[in-house]
C-alpha cells in the first residue's frame, strides 16, 4: 500500500509531516516543532509514532524531541554533523547513508547552508523529499552557518532528483517567497502564474505544499542561477551561478 501523509501546521508557520505505512504500521515524524500539534495529529489519525527524522538543530525543529521520546520511545535519526547540538539522537546519518523504515529505503542527502550539517530525507520509492529549511517553495533557507557556494551545491544535489518528486518544506513562506521571486525574475511567466495561484490559496487558508522539484526548477530563482533572463534582470550576465545565488539571497535578506 502507498504511504499516507498527514501534513499540518505547528508553531504558527512550521510545516509538520507524519508519514505512515499501513502495512508495517510504522509512523515517521519529520522534525519535532512542538508537541501539542504533533499529539493532536497522532490522535486524529490514530497512528503510533515509531520513528523521527531530524534535519537540523534549530529549536523550532527539535523542541518536542525529548517529550516525544519519553512518551512514545521512537527511534530517532539525525545529522551526524550536528550530533553535539541535538540531544536524543539514536542513530547518526550523513550524506549517502540509507535508512530502512516504512518498508522503504530512505536516502540521506547532506545539504549544508542553512546550518552546517543540515540533511534532507528522500524516499525514492514513493518520490518524496523532506527538505526542511534548505529548500522552500520558491525560496531557500537563510545562510546562517554556511555560504552561498555550499548552498548552491546543495541545490545542485536536489535539482538532480526526478522532476516529479514531491517536496515538503519546513515553513509556510510560499507567498512571501513568490512576491520576492518576481522582483528578481520578472520575465518568468510560470512564476507570475504561480504567484496568483498561491495568493488565492493563502487567502483561502489552504496549504501551499507539497511542491515538486520540477515546479521549483521552473519558478524558484535559486534553481535558476544559470538562466540568462534572470541574470540579465539582475545585471549579472557574466556572473557565475554562485555569484548569482549570493546576490539573490542578499536581496531576499533585505526584502
N, C-alpha and C positions, 0 to 999 in steps of 0.2 A: 504493500500500500504506500501511497505517496505521503511524504511528511506533511504534517499540519502546522500552520504558522499562526501564532497569536501575537499581534503587534498592538502595543498600547503606549500611552504616554506616562512619564514619571518626572517628577521634579519640574513640572511646567513644560520644558521643551526637550527633555531627553526621550528619544525613541527607545522603547524596550521591546525585546522579542523573546518569545518562547518557541522552541522547535520541538515538536512531539512526533514520535514514531509509534503508530498504533500497534505494530507487530511486536516490538520489543518492550513497549510501554515505557520507553525512555523519554525524558523531557530535558531539554537543554535550554539554559538561560544564557543569553548573550549579554555580558556585563551585568552589574548589580547596582543600579542607581539608587533605589530607595525601597525598603522592604514593604511598605504599605501597599503600593500599587502592584508589586510583584505577588504578594499574598492574595490580593483581590483577583488577579488574573488566574492564579492557580486554582482558587476556589471556583471561579467562573467556569473554568474548563474541566475541572475535576482531575487534572494531571498531577502526578507526583514528581517533584524536582529531583533529578538524578545526576545532572552534570551542570557545571557553569564554565563558560569560556570567557576569560577576561582578556581584553585587548590592550589596556594600558593602565597606568597607575593613578590617574586623576580621580579625585574624591567622588565626583559625580558618576563614576563608573564602578566604584568598588565600595561605596558607602554601606550597602546591605550585605556584603560578602560574609562577614562574621556572624551576624544573626541568622542568615540563611543556612550557613554551615551547621550552626548549633541546632536549628530546627529540623533540617532535612538530611544532614550528612551527605551532600552531593560530592562527587569528585570534581575538583577544581583545577582547570588548566590555565596557565598564564605565561606571559613572555619572560623568558629566561633573562633577557637584558634588563628587566625591571624587578627581578625577584627580591632585591633588597628594599624595594619600595612598596611591596604588596604583601600583607600578612594573610596567610591562609591558602596559599597555592599548594596543591598536592603534586602536580607534575608540571615541569617547566618545558616550554616549547620554543623553538626558533625557526628560522627560515628553512623551508624544505621538509620539516617534520610532518608526520601524519598522526592523526588520532582516529581511533575506531569507536564511533558512537552512532546510535540510531541506525544500526545495520549499514552504515556508510563509512567511507574513508574521508576524513576531513583534512584538507591540506592547510598548513600554516604558511602565511606569506608575511615576511617581515617588511614593514613599511615605515621606516623612520622618517621623522619630520615634525609632526605634532608633538610627539615625545621621542626620545632616543631609541626606545625598544618596542614601539607600537607594533602589534601584529594584527592581521586580518585573518578571518577563517573562511575557507572556500569549500563548499560541498559540491564537488564536480558532478556527482550522480544526479543531484537534484537541481544543479545550476543556481546555487545560492551563494552570495558573498556577503559577509558581515564585516563592514568596513569601518564601523565606529567613527572615530574623528580624523581619519585620514582623508576619506572621500565623502563629501556631502553632495546632495543633488545640486548640480551647477556650482559647486564650490569645493574648498578643501579646508582642513583644519589650520588654525594658526600655527606658525612655526615657532613653538616655544623652545624646543631643545635641539633641533637640527635646522639646517638652512635650506634654501631653495634647491640646491643641487641634489641633496638627499631626497627631498620630497619629489622632485622631478623624476628621479629613478624609481621611487615608489609608485608614482602614477604610471610609469612605463610598464612596470610589472602588472598592474591592474588592467592596463589597456590591452595586454596580451590575452586576457581571458575572453571567452566567447561573447559575442555581442549580446546574445540573448540572456546572459547571466543576470539574475535578479539581484539587485543591490539594496541592502538595508544599512542605513547610516545611523549615526549616534544622536543627531539632533534635528529638530524641525526648524531648519534655517532656509528652507527652499525658496520662499517668496523673497526674502531679503537677498539671497544669493542671485536670484533671477534679475531683480532690479539692478543689482550691481553689474552682473554679467553683460547686460545690454549696453552699458556705458563703455565697455572695452571691446565689444564685438557687435557693433551697431548694425552691420550689414547681414547678420545671421538671421535669416527668416525663420528657421526652425526654432531658434532661441526666442524670438519675439512671439511666435505662436505658443510656445511653452509657457512663457510668462503670463499670457492671457489665461491659459488653462489653470495654472497654479493659482492665480489670483481668484478665480471662481471657486476653486477647491477650498482655499483658505477662508473665503467669505462664508462658505457653506459648512465650515468646521470639519472638512474632510482631511484625511491624511494624504500626504503627497508621495509617500513611499509604498511599495518599492519602486525604484527606478531600474534602469538596465545599463549595462556597460555601453551598449550601442547608442542609447539615447544620450548618455553622458558624453560620449565621444563627439556627438553632433552639437551639443549645447553647453558643455562645461568648458569655460575658457582655459582651465588648467590642463585639459587634454588637447587643446588646440594651439599650443605654443609654437608649432611649426606652420600654422596656417597663414598664408600670405595676406589675406584680407584683414585678419586680426592684427598681424604685425604692422600692416600699413596704418590701421586705425590708431595704433599706439605710437606711430612714428618710429618703428624699430625694425624696418625692413631687413637690415643686415645683422640683426642680433641673433644670438644663439637661443635655443629653447629654454635653457636655464636662465638666461638674462630676461627673457620674456616672462617666464614664470615668476621671477623675483619682482618684476615691475607690476604684474597683475596683483600679486599678493600684497605688495606695498600699497597699491591703490586701494585695495579692499580694506586694509587696516585703517586707512584714513577716510573711508567712505561714510 
